[in-house]
Amino acid sequence: MAGSDGRDSWNEATKEKRYEEAYDALNSALKKAPATPHALSDALWIARELGRPDEEVQRLEWRLYALLTWISLLGDGSEQYPAVVVNVRDEYTLMYDYMGVRQVLGQQLIRKDDGIPYDKIDIEPLDTPDSKISEVWFDVSYPFTMLASPGHWAKKLTGETLTKDTAPENEPGVPSPGE
């Protein structure tokens, strides 16, 4: 999914309004990693820009909102139940596309006593039936684990490959090279 500069391969094409090229790159990326909120959000936006058939747009909408619903079921974004994400762009997709956040006021990385890294994002307050929400919390241990381990299985999603030299020994959940 990431280009040679570490950014998503469709970003440059989107900035230059080469939407067909960006849409093709997104579809290719989504075949490799179908549950990627920011890619689905970008694909939905570009599909609308291109005037793609309603059925195609509705399918992307369903996939995105179903995925964001599942993410929100894992954690509601409160300090007690932070949302779990795999990258920062997915934090913003969840906040803007799902929670209705209008503006981010600040962001802070916090490592609490439990040792887990959290992103605490201060937002323009949202009025909900239950309370006024002014911050959203994310458990970012997943991306930190991936960054810390050169052979982490999730790096396969970014196009990195495992070798005998980079695959860690005895790390649970990490496929052996060639699997």
HUDA-V951640 format. One record per pair of residues at least 12 apart in sequence whose C-alpha atoms are under 6 Angstrom apart, sorted by the first residue. I is the first residue (numbers start at 1). J is the second residue. Records with the same first field share a line. If there is no record, write none. Layout:
I=J + J
This chain:
1=29 + 158
2=158
10=22 + 25
37=90
38=90 + 93
40=64
44=60
77=136 + 137
78=136 + 137
79=137
82=137 + 138 + 139
83=138 + 139
84=138 + 139
86=142 + 143
103=123 + 124
104=123
105=122 + 123
106=121 + 122
107=120 + 121
108=120
116=141
117=140 + 141
118=138 + 139 + 140
119=137 + 138
120=136 + 137
121=135 + 136
122=134 + 135
123=135
150=166
151=166 + 167 + 168
153=174
162=177
163=177
